[in-house]
Amino acid sequence: MIRSISAAALAFAALASPAAAQSPRPDQLAFRELYKELIEINTTLSVGSCTAASEAMASRLKAAGFADADLKIIVAPDRPKDGNLVATLKGSDPKAKPILLLAHIDVVEANRADWERDPFKLIEEDGYFYARGSSDDKAQAAVWTDSLIRMKQEGFKPRRTIKMALTCGEETPDTFNGVQYLIQNHRDLMDAAFVLNEGSGGRLDANGNRVSLGIQAGEKVYQDYTLEVTNKGGHSSAPVRDNAVYHLSAGLSRLGDYDFPVKLNDAVRANFERMAVIDGGETGKALAAVAKNPADAAAVAIVAKEPGRNSMMRTTCVATMVNAGHAPNALPQRARANVNCRILPGEGVEETRLALVKVLADDAIKVTTVGEPSPVSPPPTLGKSITDPVEKVAAKLWPGVPLVPVMATGATDGRFLNAVGIPTYGLTGFFSEATGNGAHGLNEKMRVRSLYEGRDFLYEVVKIYANQK
């Protein structure tokens, strides 16, 4: 994988100056209308409908010339609003395995009273698109739909079949997950040589210069654990040291002081090597040192100052919710906490639970796994067949900007596909600031320039992949 990245890209941290503001091209304006339509269809779990969004995108594809047989809206019988769209642009070689373009169309809840703007209206302001889903993940869903429309209208005949799946439930998988449902019930629609998904974009510096382009190979596993202490309780006027709250709080304190071991997979090691060149200074030296020797405690401490990088190099577990007691004048009979872990790919859910038990170091604290464990699989390999097309198009659009492998510290639907042997990579070409774009939070946004550039980038990359032998 490391050899697959151009050595020239590592020689310096090239910066591409931000493009001057330009009026959108006619094709970009047409894409903007598609993006706007998708954004303004509410697809939250509480009141929204992914089925409505799937139908809207299917209508656009049909208007572009797609046959009904190549547009399938898959709805689970007991989830009428959680419909998924699978569209197919047939290839010329029936022996060539297809590629799959994946994006989820459901979004996180958004309270209008908390937002500066209506979260379900696309608003363009000061060079950004604001709306819930403007970044996560309707930007990529809109680009995939638009790409298929452009290919159909241009008469593009790919060698490989190109599939697109717009799915529901990525944000609320414990309720319903479209990718899981499709794998279990319509596996033929999801089978592919590899998948392009959300999960990685590009990094901008404080001046809007493009610093690096990311490609994701692997992601951490999301898993919650319940910590619980039970006690016979009693009257608060006669306290005892055997207190459920004290047991739990002492255990959580030990967890707060604990760091899981550093373990670098290929993607993270390559990321640290490349970002060492880009960042330079003390941080760059520390990144290079950790990449060479993960046991270098001094270098690890410097890298760990940045939470995202700390999470990339180790499993992390953090207390997120606590509940205890039943009355203000009674000794607590029960104390509970939720601990959220993000587990390195390849490490087990049960293995992590046992590690928590050891760290908490108190037999009074019972640790149980919450819900159905997420599938665990090693990260997919980054070979030249994946990286070469990306580097080719990136060199044309953003000369000198290096390609940097990353591992996602969050979780995407890619975990389900990787687990069944379908390699899934995160690739968007959407550049953003280090501070992020507000995904899952207030006033979510997408830089206008980044969306339009990412659209051009993904379109060209997909066409190259689709004609690979």
Buried (B, 14 or more C-beta within 10 A) or exposed (E): BBEBBBEEBBEEBBBBEBEEEEEEEEEBEBBBEBBBBBBBBBBBBEEBBBBBBBBBBBEBBBEBEBEEEBBBBBBBEEBEBBBBBBBBBBBEEEEBBBBBBBBBBBBBBBEEEEBEBBBBEBBBEEEBBBBBBBBBBBBBBBBBBBBBBBBBEEEBEBBBBBBBBBBBBBBBBEEBBBBBBBBEEBEEBBBBBBBBBBBBBBBBBEEBBBBBBBBBBBBBBBBBBBBBBBBEBBEEEEEEEEBBBBBBBBBBEBBEEEEBEBEBBBBBBBBBBBBBBBBEEEBBBBBBBBBEEBEBEEBBEBBBEBEEBBBBBBBBBEBEEBEBBEEEEEBBBBBBBBBBBBBBBBBBBEEBBEBBBEBBEBEBBBBEBEEEBBBBBEBBEBEEEBBBBBBEBBBEBBEBBBBBBBBBBEBBBBBBBBBEEBBBBBBBBBBBEEEEBBBBEEBBBBBBBBBBBBBBBBBBBBBEBBBBE
